[in-house]
């Protein structure tokens, strides 16, 4: 076991594993157990329960461990505010926000401690992320999310392909914050996984925490704030966490919430960053508007039609014309989407074919 020194070198560095929870009694105990099973001993667990109506609070109270601290919200304050409830009282040198249905592998903190120790004083401005398993509701591995060498964004591997990757290699890949932020904004993608993201408490305080109005993916907004503050991004090519996919997790909730919830957040991403930040990283706001039209209007509209939801496809289209009419009117793809909407059942069939082709190309690109 490695015991890493804190940035000051006077004591072992410490971690706060912060767990926001709402009605995940079914998984919460497994999540806490996965943290308690860490080979690195210097950590605390902070659970922020968002007024659960199941047995979540009782499950946490059932642990007789001084490293576990429970915060109980009297009212459900929403997902994004509860992220700050989970993190703002953390006392560790470094923070990890772990969803209450996800898992840490036993060597996660030990590996991160070793990387941070190697960074020395740079660890204060470091953001770590790693590869991770994708698991189902029963905890079975169904895939692996990783970043191939030289790539900034995650790709998916099936378990058989993952077995051919040398996961024991600890060749950490690093990117300057401005470079990672520019790429993330241009692609409307995130280069760090929510459950695997680790950052210093001082960096968290510097960007004033998660505080934001986003309903979908407030963590990606937070990561962008970290990168805009000059943080350096480090990818650890080991499967240190497990992301659980089931009918009630964040991906499923986004799908159920309706197109406009996602689109409002996507639109806010086009206006949130000050011009000075965009100028520094070499990104024009027009680029953000264009990727909004491509991702939030075209891609989501096509996805909705492919699923047989014509009204949602129309709402995607209308939102694009309402927010950036100049771009929408001059983009041939928006008119193609409008044509598919007007064709009714025939358009839905064509959308399914087009969407399937897009997915197949994406899978081939990930495998290649």
KEVEX-489697 format. One line per field, with one value per residue (C-alpha): residue number from 1; residue in three letters; x, y, z. Coordinates in steps of 0.25 Angstrom, whole numbers. Example, Ala and Ser with C-alpha at 12.3 -4.5 7.8 and 13.67 -1.06 7.14 Angstrom:
resi (1, 2)
resn (ALA, SER)
xx (49, 55)
yy (-18, -4)
zz (31, 29)
//
This chain:
resi (1, 2, 3, 4, 5, 6, 7, 8, 9, 10, 11, 12, 13, 14, 15, 16, 17, 18, 19, 20, 21, 22, 23, 24, 25, 26, 27, 28, 29, 30, 31, 32, 33, 34, 35, 36, 37, 38, 39, 40, 41, 42, 43, 44, 45, 46, 47, 48, 49, 50, 51, 52, 53, 54, 55, 56, 57, 58, 59, 60, 61, 62, 63, 64, 65, 66, 67, 68, 69, 70, 71, 72, 73, 74, 75, 76, 77, 78, 79, 80, 81, 82, 83, 84, 85, 86, 87, 88, 89, 90, 91, 92, 93, 94, 95, 96, 97, 98, 99, 100, 101, 102, 103, 104, 105, 106, 107, 108, 109, 110, 111, 112, 113, 114, 115, 116, 117, 118, 119, 120, 121, 122, 123, 124, 125, 126, 127, 128, 129, 130, 131, 132, 133, 134, 135, 136, 137, 138, 139, 140, 141, 142, 143, 144, 145, 146, 147, 148, 149, 150, 151, 152, 153, 154, 155, 156, 157, 158, 159, 160, 161, 162, 163, 164, 165, 166, 167, 168, 169, 170, 171, 172, 173, 174, 175, 176, 177, 178, 179, 180, 181, 182, 183, 184, 185, 186, 187, 188, 189, 190, 191, 192, 193, 194, 195, 196, 197, 198, 199, 200, 201, 202, 203, 204, 205, 206, 207, 208, 209, 210, 211, 212, 213, 214, 215, 216, 217, 218, 219, 220, 221, 222, 223, 224, 225, 226, 227, 228, 229, 230, 231, 232, 233, 234, 235, 236, 237, 238, 239, 240, 241, 242, 243, 244, 245, 246, 247, 248, 249, 250, 251, 252, 253, 254, 255, 256, 257, 258, 259, 260, 261, 262, 263, 264, 265, 266, 267, 268, 269, 270, 271, 272, 273, 274, 275, 276, 277, 278, 279, 280, 281, 282, 283, 284, 285, 286, 287, 288, 289, 290, 291, 292, 293, 294, 295, 296, 297, 298, 299, 300, 301, 302, 303, 304, 305, 306, 307, 308, 309, 310, 311, 312, 313, 314, 315, 316, 317, 318, 319, 320, 321, 322, 323, 324, 325, 326, 327, 328, 329, 330, 331, 332, 333, 334, 335, 336, 337, 338, 339, 340, 341, 342, 343, 344, 345, 346, 347, 348, 349, 350, 351, 352, 353, 354, 355, 356, 357, 358, 359, 360, 361, 362, 363, 364, 365, 366, 367, 368)
resn (UNK, UNK, UNK, UNK, UNK, UNK, UNK, UNK, UNK, UNK, UNK, UNK, UNK, UNK, UNK, UNK, UNK, UNK, UNK, UNK, UNK, UNK, UNK, UNK, UNK, UNK, UNK, UNK, UNK, UNK, UNK, UNK, UNK, UNK, UNK, UNK, UNK, UNK, UNK, UNK, UNK, UNK, UNK, UNK, UNK, UNK, UNK, UNK, UNK, UNK, UNK, UNK, UNK, UNK, UNK, UNK, UNK, UNK, UNK, UNK, UNK, UNK, UNK, UNK, UNK, UNK, UNK, UNK, UNK, UNK, UNK, UNK, UNK, UNK, UNK, UNK, UNK, UNK, UNK, UNK, UNK, UNK, UNK, UNK, UNK, UNK, UNK, UNK, UNK, UNK, UNK, UNK, UNK, UNK, UNK, UNK, UNK, UNK, UNK, UNK, UNK, UNK, UNK, UNK, UNK, UNK, UNK, UNK, UNK, UNK, UNK, UNK, UNK, UNK, UNK, UNK, UNK, UNK, UNK, UNK, UNK, UNK, UNK, UNK, UNK, UNK, UNK, UNK, UNK, UNK, UNK, UNK, UNK, UNK, UNK, UNK, UNK, UNK, UNK, UNK, UNK, UNK, UNK, UNK, UNK, UNK, UNK, UNK, UNK, UNK, UNK, UNK, UNK, UNK, UNK, UNK, UNK, UNK, UNK, UNK, UNK, UNK, UNK, UNK, UNK, UNK, UNK, UNK, UNK, UNK, UNK, UNK, UNK, UNK, UNK, UNK, UNK, UNK, UNK, UNK, UNK, UNK, UNK, UNK, UNK, UNK, UNK, UNK, UNK, UNK, UNK, UNK, UNK, UNK, UNK, UNK, UNK, UNK, UNK, UNK, UNK, UNK, UNK, UNK, UNK, UNK, UNK, UNK, UNK, UNK, UNK, UNK, UNK, UNK, UNK, UNK, UNK, UNK, UNK, UNK, UNK, UNK, UNK, UNK, UNK, UNK, UNK, UNK, UNK, UNK, UNK, UNK, UNK, UNK, UNK, UNK, UNK, UNK, UNK, UNK, UNK, UNK, UNK, UNK, UNK, UNK, UNK, UNK, UNK, UNK, UNK, UNK, UNK, UNK, UNK, UNK, UNK, UNK, UNK, UNK, UNK, UNK, UNK, UNK, UNK, UNK, UNK, UNK, UNK, UNK, UNK, UNK, UNK, UNK, UNK, UNK, UNK, UNK, UNK, UNK, UNK, UNK, UNK, UNK, UNK, UNK, UNK, UNK, UNK, UNK, UNK, UNK, UNK, UNK, UNK, UNK, UNK, UNK, UNK, UNK, UNK, UNK, UNK, UNK, UNK, UNK, UNK, UNK, UNK, UNK, UNK, UNK, UNK, UNK, UNK, UNK, UNK, UNK, UNK, UNK, UNK, UNK, UNK, UNK, UNK, UNK, UNK, UNK, UNK, UNK, UNK, UNK, UNK, UNK, UNK, UNK, UNK, UNK, UNK, UNK, UNK, UNK, UNK, UNK, UNK, UNK, UNK, UNK, UNK, UNK, UNK, UNK, UNK, UNK, UNK, UNK, UNK, UNK, UNK, UNK, UNK, UNK, UNK, UNK, UNK, UNK, UNK, UNK)
xx (0, 5, 3, 5, 9, 1, 5, 12, 19, 16, 6, -2, -11, -26, -38, -53, -62, -75, -88, -101, -113, -128, -136, -124, -125, -124, -110, -105, -99, -91, -86, -81, -75, -67, -61, -58, -51, -40, -26, -23, -27, -27, -41, -55, -69, -79, -93, -103, -117, -127, -139, -141, -154, -148, -138, -126, -124, -125, -115, -105, -108, -106, -91, -83, -71, -65, -61, -75, -83, -97, -104, -119, -127, -140, -146, -142, -133, -131, -119, -110, -111, -109, -95, -91, -97, -89, -76, -76, -73, -62, -49, -40, -29, -35, -50, -57, -72, -77, -92, -99, -101, -87, -75, -60, -50, -41, -29, -35, -30, -17, -15, -19, -11, 2, -1, -3, 9, 17, 11, 16, 12, 5, -6, -13, -17, -19, -32, -31, -40, -39, -44, -56, -65, -79, -88, -103, -112, -107, -92, -88, -78, -85, -74, -62, -61, -47, -39, -30, -16, -16, -31, -37, -51, -57, -60, -67, -61, -68, -63, -55, -48, -45, -37, -27, -24, -11, -18, -6, 1, 1, 5, -3, -7, -8, -14, -13, -27, -28, -26, -36, -46, -46, -47, -59, -67, -64, -69, -80, -74, -67, -52, -55, -65, -73, -71, -56, -53, -43, -39, -33, -42, -34, -38, -52, -53, -46, -57, -68, -73, -83, -93, -101, -115, -113, -123, -115, -100, -97, -84, -79, -81, -73, -62, -62, -60, -48, -42, -44, -37, -25, -26, -18, -25, -19, -25, -21, -22, -27, -42, -43, -58, -71, -82, -96, -106, -120, -135, -133, -119, -115, -115, -129, -134, -130, -137, -150, -149, -152, -144, -145, -139, -126, -127, -129, -116, -109, -113, -107, -94, -93, -94, -88, -74, -69, -63, -49, -49, -53, -42, -31, -34, -36, -51, -61, -75, -80, -74, -82, -95, -92, -89, -102, -110, -102, -104, -116, -125, -120, -115, -126, -137, -132, -131, -145, -151, -144, -150, -164, -166, -170, -174, -161, -154, -162, -159, -144, -145, -154, -144, -133, -140, -145, -131, -122, -131, -120, -112, -124, -129, -116, -113, -117, -118, -129, -137, -135, -140, -152, -155, -154, -164, -174, -173, -179, -178, -169, -160, -159, -155, -144, -140, -138, -129, -121, -119, -115, -105, -99, -98, -91, -81, -78, -76, -67, -59, -58, -54, -43)
yy (0, 14, 25, 38, 51, 63, 75, 81, 68, 68, 57, 47, 54, 51, 49, 53, 43, 51, 43, 51, 42, 42, 29, 19, 10, -1, 3, 12, 1, -5, 9, 12, -2, 0, 12, 5, -6, 4, 0, 14, 18, 33, 37, 41, 39, 50, 45, 57, 51, 59, 56, 42, 35, 21, 14, 22, 29, 17, 10, 20, 21, 6, 8, 9, 16, 29, 32, 33, 46, 48, 61, 61, 71, 74, 77, 72, 83, 78, 70, 81, 88, 75, 73, 85, 80, 67, 75, 88, 82, 73, 73, 65, 70, 64, 62, 52, 53, 38, 35, 27, 16, 15, 8, 10, -1, -4, 2, 15, 24, 17, 20, 34, 37, 31, 40, 53, 50, 50, 63, 70, 84, 83, 74, 86, 90, 76, 69, 54, 44, 30, 19, 12, -1, 0, -9, -13, -12, -26, -21, -29, -22, -19, -10, -1, 14, 18, 29, 22, 28, 42, 44, 54, 48, 35, 23, 10, -4, -17, -26, -35, -23, -18, -31, -27, -13, -13, -7, -9, 2, 15, 24, 36, 46, 60, 72, 87, 93, 103, 92, 82, 93, 98, 84, 81, 93, 91, 77, 79, 67, 64, 59, 54, 44, 50, 38, 38, 53, 56, 71, 78, 85, 98, 97, 94, 107, 115, 113, 114, 100, 94, 105, 106, 105, 93, 81, 72, 69, 80, 73, 76, 91, 89, 82, 94, 104, 96, 96, 111, 113, 107, 93, 82, 70, 56, 43, 30, 18, 9, 4, 10, 12, 6, 14, 7, 8, 5, 10, 21, 27, 40, 36, 30, 42, 51, 42, 43, 58, 62, 69, 83, 81, 76, 87, 99, 94, 92, 107, 112, 106, 115, 128, 124, 127, 141, 146, 148, 133, 129, 139, 133, 118, 122, 119, 128, 128, 125, 111, 109, 113, 104, 92, 95, 94, 81, 74, 79, 82, 72, 60, 61, 63, 52, 43, 46, 43, 30, 26, 30, 43, 53, 64, 63, 64, 76, 83, 81, 88, 99, 102, 103, 113, 121, 122, 124, 126, 132, 119, 110, 116, 115, 101, 91, 80, 87, 87, 73, 70, 79, 70, 57, 63, 67, 53, 47, 32, 31, 42, 34, 22, 30, 35, 21, 17, 30, 29, 15, 18, 29, 19, 9, 19, 23, 9, 6, 19, 15, 1, 6)
zz (0, -3, 7, -1, 5, 5, -4, 8, 10, 25, 26, 17, 7, 10, 2, 4, -4, -5, -8, -12, -10, -13, -11, -15, -3, -12, -17, -6, 3, -8, -11, 3, 4, -8, -2, 12, 4, -1, 1, 4, 18, 19, 15, 20, 14, 13, 10, 6, 6, -1, 7, 3, 5, 5, 15, 11, 24, 32, 23, 26, 40, 41, 39, 52, 45, 50, 35, 31, 32, 29, 24, 24, 16, 22, 8, -6, -11, -25, -31, -34, -20, -13, -20, -12, 0, -1, -4, 3, 17, 12, 20, 11, 3, -10, -13, -21, -24, -25, -29, -19, -29, -34, -29, -26, -29, -17, -22, -27, -16, -15, -30, -29, -17, -24, -36, -28, -20, -33, -37, -25, -23, -37, -30, -24, -39, -44, -48, -49, -56, -60, -69, -63, -64, -68, -60, -59, -48, -43, -43, -55, -65, -78, -84, -81, -83, -86, -94, -105, -105, -110, -109, -100, -100, -95, -104, -101, -101, -100, -89, -99, -106, -92, -88, -99, -93, -84, -72, -62, -70, -61, -73, -69, -80, -77, -84, -81, -76, -87, -97, -91, -89, -103, -108, -99, -103, -118, -117, -106, -99, -86, -84, -70, -64, -53, -43, -46, -45, -33, -30, -18, -8, -11, -26, -22, -13, -24, -34, -23, -24, -33, -31, -44, -49, -58, -57, -67, -65, -55, -53, -67, -64, -52, -59, -69, -58, -52, -66, -68, -55, -60, -55, -62, -66, -64, -69, -62, -71, -60, -58, -44, -43, -48, -54, -52, -63, -59, -61, -51, -52, -58, -73, -71, -64, -75, -85, -77, -74, -89, -100, -95, -81, -89, -99, -89, -82, -95, -99, -86, -90, -101, -93, -79, -82, -82, -95, -88, -85, -99, -105, -96, -101, -115, -116, -123, -118, -132, -130, -118, -125, -137, -128, -121, -134, -137, -124, -117, -129, -141, -133, -122, -132, -141, -128, -124, -138, -139, -125, -132, -124, -134, -125, -117, -131, -134, -121, -123, -137, -131, -120, -130, -139, -126, -120, -132, -144, -153, -151, -152, -165, -172, -168, -178, -168, -160, -172, -175, -160, -163, -175, -167, -157, -167, -174, -162, -161, -173, -167, -154, -163, -170, -157, -151, -163, -162, -147, -148, -159, -150, -138, -147, -152, -137, -132, -144, -140, -126, -129, -139)
//
